[in-house]
Amino acid sequence: MPRTLPRSGARGSARRTRGLPAAAVAAVAALAAFGLVSACAGPPKDGPAPGGAAFKLSAGTPAAAGEIDSFTWALYAEPPTLDYTAAFDYPQNTVLSNVCESLMRWTPQLTVAPGLAEKASNPDPTTWVYDLRPGVRFHDGGEMTADDVVFSLGRQRDPDGGSAWSSNFSNVESLTKTGPLQVTVKLKQPDSQFPQYMATAAGVVASKAGVEKAGEDYGTSGSLDCTGPFKLGTWNKGQSIELRRFDGYWGTRAKSAKAVFTFLTDPSARTNAMLNGEADGGYLIPTESYDRLSRSGVGTLYFGEGLSTVNVNVTSMKGPLADVRVRRALSLALDRRGFVKAGLGGAGTATHSLTTKAVWAAAPEEVRKAAFEGLPPAEQNIEEAKALIKEAGATGKTVTIATSPIGQDVSLLATAVQAAGSRIGLDVRLKTIAPNAFTALFTDPRAREGLDMFPETYYDSITDPMDLLSNFQTGAFQNYAGYSDPAYDELVTKARAEYDPARRMAAAAQLQKKAAEQVLWIPVAEWPTAVFLNKRITGAPTSISYLYYPWAADVGAAAR
């Protein structure tokens, strides 16, 4: 899924991965047999970072030493809604992951574990059976049943519901209650991606009665009626969202009685809030603040695995970018290393790949090697780029890219593309988008009118390269430029249907090469997650898993 701002994920405690009950261990084993539980192959190598030092990737932050009354967290934007069907971006998921839970759980180590389903089984290639935990309570007191699961997933499938996750249900033939605490999913064809997405917001379970009672107001006021360690408290529109500890939670009690999310759209204001104690911490740290925060002495800036790549999303192929030579020229002319230094505060790695190395963890070594060999170079080559523009007859033609004061990762990348274009004979123009409107680029075609490109940091919601590479299939949610290639579509279908990780990722490696050759997006850099915690609190994870894992429940008092 996309992200829209100076953001980087984070998660690092391991409380959900040890001491699992026998049923949970069986479920993990079942998923592992199909390559759906994978160990992280490791983040990109440590590299240049704030203040010129090397940035270090941390597996997590120290575990909390005790409970606290509350903590305050800085968000760069207010969620437009907390309806789980619309949870496609950072603000929504950062909050919602602590309130609403899914059938499966993405752990801080970026593996899949049991969630509200204590067991997931796959009796045949087109059937997934989810056995639910007994005695799980919703925030309004009702007990979770199979009816709630069928209803909740059905909202995601509804073609008229406008769900951001609907494409992940495209292969679902039926969702059926097959017992009081059992749901069976029948697929039209084998789909290795579907069971992995059940650990994301796509697999959230909410109370059927609660959602129906709220009607059109669901997600914008009142209770979300989910099962997480926190329940929705006061939502002061335009200012903050308060979460309160749910004492009826089936799992480990949250270490904080309250979590308050405050909306600070200005990057400087967000940084100042963390420095002066107005906010105890935050994810998606403004890159221009890395050095200041790391040297402040009031807390610690951590980096973790993000499964995130900074790209230039090609949104239109009707103008000059219709010619692949122009897209290749812009890629060749881009100063990636300069952008990493200036736009990412040095905490990143220039790349020629749309996918991160870590999402290939389950692939054999030869497949991982094949996925990255022969991709177009990341090194700048102005002369070759000029020749391509001249050959394409594109000299002097206009290309428009979105920019935004949302953060320097966005604004400086847009400027870098403009500079690259000017050096090779293109007229690259900037169109400024307000921070709160930038997220609309991902969902509203009208917001993309007049644009050829926009900066996008893409995070994978599962530890699998197909999460990103499926975006270029005909009709895919983020295939904004309308790319269509029957051979590519056929290969996506083949890869998705393959449960064996070695064979699936061999097909994915071919897809990566096809996408790179056509320059469907322009890859720029791998970007780790970043999280800042002041000295009062600890426990937050340092990986991108915080988007779907109840990370705030782990936040508590730091040792003194």
Beta strands, then each sheet from edge to edge (+ up, - down):
strand 1: 2-3
strand 2: 47-48
strand 3: 54-55
strand 4: 71-75
strand 5: 104-106
strand 6: 112-114
strand 7: 117-124
strand 8: 127-132
strand 9: 172-179
strand 10: 182-187
strand 11: 230-236
strand 12: 240-245
strand 13: 258-263
strand 14: 281-283
strand 15: 299-314
strand 16: 349-350
strand 17: 398-403
strand 18: 427-432
strand 19: 453-459
strand 20: 521-534
strand 21: 537-538
strand 22: 556-557
sheet 1: 1+ 19- 15+ 20- 14+ 4+ 13+ 12- 11+
sheet 2: 1+ 19- 15+ 20- 16+
sheet 3: 2+ 3-
sheet 4: 5+ 6-
sheet 5: 7+ 8- 10+ 9-
sheet 6: 17+ 18+
sheet 7: 21+ 22-
end
